[in-house]
Amino acid sequence: MIERHPGNPPSPYEELYGFSRVLRTGSLVMVGGTTSIRPDGAIVGETPYDQAVEILGKIVQELDRFGAGPADVIQVRIYVTDISRSAEVGRAHGEVFAQHRPLMTMVGISALVDPRMLVEMEAVALLPA
């Protein structure tokens, strides 16, 4: 069985594009593409670091809804629009995950859906037994 959940708060794109922010199946919780956008369309943070901090906070909040936390994350995917600034995003990631060290992929991409967005992340967590 797959449980589908909107983000809390939801992205303005969830309903428009027809996706769920969080899926749970068995002991896996998957947090889909998360940016620093607010429901009103405002973007939190002007730098990749600031946006990454906001995004990671959202991901941790989503996991908390299912009784999981950073230690339960097994994989993170990060998309950045300027790979030359990857150290900023990596620093924010390390502030949350340095002790837990999930798998991580970071790739540079040409753009996200809104040009103000500099970073997008996804995460997969394994719920505690």
C-alpha positions in Angstrom: 0.0 0.0 0.0 1.2 3.5 -0.9 0.3 6.5 1.2 0.4 9.8 -0.6 0.7 13.1 1.4 1.0 16.7 0.4 3.8 18.8 1.8 3.2 20.6 5.1 3.2 23.3 4.0 2.4 22.4 0.4 4.3 23.7 -2.6 2.1 25.8 -4.9 3.1 23.3 -7.7 1.8 20.1 -6.0 -1.8 20.5 -7.1 -1.0 22.3 -10.3 1.5 19.6 -11.5 -0.3 16.7 -9.8 2.3 15.3 -7.4 2.6 14.4 -3.7 5.5 15.7 -1.6 5.8 12.6 0.5 5.1 8.9 -0.2 5.2 6.1 2.3 5.2 2.5 1.5 6.0 0.0 4.2 9.0 1.2 6.1 10.2 3.7 3.4 9.3 7.3 3.4 10.3 9.3 0.3 10.3 13.1 0.2 10.1 14.3 -3.4 11.5 17.4 -5.0 11.6 20.0 -2.3 12.6 23.7 -2.8 12.5 26.7 -0.6 9.2 27.9 -2.1 6.4 28.9 0.3 2.7 28.3 -0.5 2.3 32.0 -1.6 5.1 31.6 -4.1 7.8 33.4 -2.2 11.3 31.9 -2.2 13.1 31.7 1.1 16.8 32.5 0.8 18.9 34.3 -1.8 21.9 32.0 -1.7 22.3 28.3 -2.3 23.3 27.9 1.3 20.2 29.7 2.6 17.9 27.8 0.3 19.5 24.5 1.3 19.0 25.2 5.0 15.3 26.0 4.4 14.9 22.8 2.2 16.6 20.6 4.8 14.4 22.0 7.5 11.3 21.1 5.4 12.6 17.6 4.7 13.2 17.0 8.4 9.8 18.3 9.2 8.2 16.0 6.7 10.1 13.0 8.1 9.0 13.9 11.6 5.3 13.5 10.5 6.2 9.8 10.2 8.3 9.3 13.3 11.6 9.6 11.3 14.5 12.0 11.5 17.9 12.7 10.0 19.4 9.5 11.3 16.8 7.5 9.3 17.7 9.1 6.0 19.5 6.6 3.7 19.7 8.7 0.5 19.6 12.4 -0.5 19.6 13.7 -4.1 20.5 17.4 -4.6 20.1 19.5 -7.8 21.9 22.8 -8.0 21.7 25.4 -10.7 25.3 26.6 -10.2 27.6 23.6 -9.4 30.4 26.1 -8.7 28.6 26.9 -5.4 28.2 23.2 -4.4 30.3 23.8 -1.3 27.6 26.0 0.2 25.0 23.4 -0.3 27.3 20.6 0.9 27.9 22.6 4.1 24.2 22.9 4.8 23.8 19.1 4.1 26.7 18.4 6.5 25.1 20.4 9.2 22.2 18.0 9.2 23.7 14.7 8.1 27.4 14.7 9.0 26.9 12.2 11.9 24.5 10.0 9.9 26.2 10.1 6.4 23.4 9.0 4.0 24.1 8.3 0.4 24.2 11.6 -1.5 24.3 12.7 -5.1 24.7 16.3 -6.1 24.4 17.4 -9.7 24.5 20.6 -11.5 21.5 21.4 -13.7 20.7 24.2 -16.1 17.5 25.5 -14.3 14.6 24.7 -12.0 11.0 25.5 -12.6 11.4 29.0 -11.1 14.6 30.9 -11.9 14.8 32.1 -8.2 15.2 28.5 -7.1 18.8 27.5 -6.8 18.5 24.2 -5.1 16.1 21.2 -5.0 16.4 18.1 -2.9 14.9 14.6 -2.5 15.3 12.2 0.4 14.6 8.6 1.2 14.3 7.4 4.8 13.9 4.0 6.4 11.5 4.1 9.3 12.8 2.8 12.6 11.6 -0.7 13.5 
